[in-house]
Amino acid sequence: MEAIAQYDVEEHDEQATSKLALSACQICQESSSKYRCPRCALTTCSLPCSVTHKIRDKCSGKRDRAKFVSRSTFDEFTLHSDICLLDDAARITENAQKLMKSVDPMKHKQVLVDEANRRRVDLRLLAEWFPKRKENRTYYGGNKMFWTVRWIVQSSESTDAFGDYKLMDILKHRCMEHIRLFDLIKSLPSTTPLDEKTKELLTSRFRNVNADSLEVKLRLDPAYSLPSRREISLSSKRKLKDCLAGHIIVEYPTMVVTVKPKAETSLCESNTERAAENPVLIATSVSSVLSDILFSIEANDTEVKKVDQ
């Protein structure tokens, strides 16, 4: 049987070689072809012609092992190729299963919890089947924490037909802990895979804002917070790790970002600028406060003297 099979292979190779020799090179059109591209079956005569074909036609030169073969052209070589493909798929699957068993998910979880505790963040991780656990891609690397953060962006100037604030829910991965909240928020349109409409809306919303015109709140998990303290106000000028320190975080933090009205922002800026430009106003206000304090101290001394007499 082996001798017959070997004879069939040699006969098939001779037939294929004879057919190939009858055709001309499809690149130079001068010499007779010697090689056939496994990918697209284009015939060439030499290595330079084969290289030219791959560059010109952008062909990988690798045979498509999953290409459809009709029943009329199906032969022993096609069967052998299919068997090899199945063997390779089984080997890759087995190696992947061994790799998954070698990676202990609980060890990875413990590293995250320990590093978060070092930063005074009480990180609580859920079981594997929870949706929030599947969404979380927080990891530790290079002595830094890279957080997954859910950003809920709303504008106090844009409302829907019912008068409610329009919200945008954005899940951002790889938020570096040493970056300020304001810089993380400003980079959302350029660093997050969003559709064009949402990206344009975010870009227009954060185009002319500064750190003072953003109101950021950390939303606490209802299971670990009081009803009267579900959100904590944060300064957008602080770093992410400083904002998370001292709080309980379940999987990843949720930040609520509100763009303040322009009138309120301009009023705060005008007051600050006016006080900075007019130091006399600051001195007058300080002196009035000091005079009130001195007056209250003198009145208390007078009452004490009367009591002693």
N, C-alpha and C positions, 0 to 999 in steps of 0.2 A: 504494500500500500504506500509506503514511504517513497519507494522508487517511482511508482506511478505518479504520485503527487509532485515529486521533484521534476519529473519529465513534463508534466502539465505546466509547471511554473516556467521552465526553460522554453517551452513552446510558446507560452504567452509572451515572454520577454522578446523572443525573436520576432513574433508578429508585430509587437508594438514598436520595436526598433526599425523594422522594415517600413512600416507606415510612416514613422517619424522621418526617416531619411528621404522619403519621396517629397516632403513638403519643404518649402524654402523658409529661411529665417524671417520671422515677421517684424524684425527690427531693422536689420540692414538690407534685407531683400537680395542678398548677394550669395551667401553660402547656404548649403543645405542644413536644415535644423538637426540638432543633436539632443536638445533638452526640451522638456515640456514643463511649464510652470504648474506646480501642484494646485495652485489656487484657481487660476483662470484658464489653464490649458493652453496658454500662448506658447508658441514654439520659438526657440532661440538657438543660435549656433555656438555661442561662446559665453564666457563669464562677463565680459564688458556689455554684451547685448542683454544679458539677464539683469545686470545692475541698472542699465538704462531703462529697461522695462519697469522695474520696481519704482524707479524715481519718476518716470513719466506718467505711468498709470496708477501710482500710489498703491501698489499691490504689495501685500506682506509676504507673498511667496509661500505661505503656509496653507496646506490643504484644509478645506472646510470639512471636518469629520462628521458634521451633522447635516450635510447637504442631502437633499432628497435624491434617491436613486430609484428609478422605475424598475418594475419587476422584470422587464425584458433585458435590462442591462445589469441586473444583479448577478454577480458571479462569486467565486470563492475568495477573491481578493477583497471584495466589498464586505463579505461576511467576516473575514479575518480582521479588517479594519474596525468593524462594529464591535467585535469581541474585545479588541484592544481598548477601544473607547470606554466600554463598560468596565473593564479592569482598572483603567486609570481613574474613572469616576469613583469606583469602590475604594481605591487606595486613598484618594484625596478626602473622601468622607471619613474614612477610618482615622486618618491623621488629624483631621479637624476635631473629631470626637476626643481623641487623646489629648489634644491641646486644651480643649474646654475643660476636661477633667483636671488637668494640671494647674489651671488657674482657679484659685479658691476665692469665690465672691465674698465670703465672709471676711477674709483677710483684707481685701480691698476696702470693704466697708469700715473695718476697724481702723485702718490707716486714716481714712477721711475723718472719722469721729475723733481720733486722737489729735490730729492736726487742727481740727476745728476747736477742740478744747484748749489747745495751747494758745489759741487766739481769743479765748474767753467766749467762744460761741458754742452754745449747747445744741449740737446737731442731733436731730432725731431722724433715723432712717426707717422706712416702712418695709413691709414684706415685698417680695419680688413681684407679686401679682397686682399690686396697686398701680393705677395709671401714673400717679405722680412719681413713683419709683422708676418706672420705665422712661419717663421724660427726663429725669435727672441725669445729667452728664458731668456733674461736678467731679473734679479730679485734683490730685495733688502731684506736682512735679516741679523739680528745680527749686525746692524750698518755697514754693508759692502755691496758693490755692486758686484754682480757676473755677469760678462759680457759674452755675446755671441760674439765671435770674428771670423771673416773669415780670415784665414791665406792662403796667396798665396805664396807658396814656390817655388823658382827657383834657379838653380845653374848656375853660369857664366861659368862653365866648361862643362856642359852637354847640348848639342843641338840636335835637331832632324835633319831629312834629309834636311830640308829647311834652316837650320842654325839658327832657332829660339830657344829661351830658352824653356826647358821643364818645365811646370808648374804643380803644385799640389795644388788643391783647397780643403782646409780642413775647415770645419765649426766646431768650438770647443765651447762647452758650459761650464758654470761654471768657467770662467777664473777670478780668484780673483784679485781684484784691487790692492792689496798691494804686488803682486809678480812682480819681474823684468821680462822684456820682454825676456831676455835670458833664464831664468828658464822656462818660459811658452813655449818657442820654443823647448827647449831641452826635455820637457815632452810630446810633441805631440805624439811620437810613442807609449808611454806607457799608455797614458790617453785618447786616442781617439779611438773609434771603427772603425778600418780600416781593409781592407783585408791584407792578409799576404804579398803580393808583395809590396804594398804601405808602409806597416810598415817596411819591410826590407830595402826598398830604403831610407826611412826617417832616420832609425837608422844608416845606413852607411853614409848618408850625414852629420849627426850631430855628428858623433862619435868623431872626433878629432878637433872640432871647439871650439873656445872661443868667448868671447864677442866682441873682436876686429875683428874677422873674419866674423861677420855677419853685413849685411847692412839692416836696417829695415826702411821702409817708411810707413807713414799713408796715405792711399788713401782717398782723400776728395770726397764728393758727387759733381757731375758736376753742380747740380742746385745751390749749395752754394759756388762755388769756381771759380776762374779765370782760363782761359785756360792755362796760364803760371804757375799756382800754383795748380796743381791737386794732387801732392804728396809732403809730408813733411818728411824730413829725421829725424829719431829719433835715440837716443842712446839705444842700447840693455841693457845697465846697469841701465836704469831708470825704475821706477815702472810704471805699466799700468795706474794708475790714473793720474800720473804726465804727461804721454805722451798724454792723452786725454784732459787734462785741456786746456781751451782756444780755443777749436775747435768745430765746428758744426758736430754732429754725427747723421746720419739718421738711426734709429733703432739700429744698431750695427756697430762697427768699422771694417774696412778692412785693414789688415797689409800685406805689400809685403816684403817678406824675401828673400834676396839674399846671397848666400854663396860666399864670395870673392875668387878670384883665390889664389892658394897657394903661387905663386911668390910674389903677392902684399902683402899678409899677412906676409910672411917671411921677406920681405924687411922692412916693418914697425917695426916688432919685432926686427930685427937686428939693425936698427937705434936706437931704444929705448934702447936695451941692450948695444950697443956700447957707447951711451951717459952716461948710468948709470955706466958702468965700467970705463970710462975715464972722471973724473971730470975736468981735465985740458982742455979738448975740450970744455966743457960748459963754463968754465971761459974765455977761449980765445974768444969764440964767443960773450960772453956778453961784454967783454972789447972792442972788435972791434965795436960793436954797440954803446957803450957809447962814444968812441972816435969820431965816425962819428957825433954824436949829438953835442959834444962839439965843433968840428970843424965848424959845421954849425952855432952855436951860436956866436963864435968868428968872423966869416965872417960877420954876420949880424951886430955885434957891430962896426966893422971897417967901414962898409958902412954907418952906422948912423953917425959916427964921421965925415966922409968926407962931408956928407950933411950939418952938422952943421957948419963946417968951411967955 
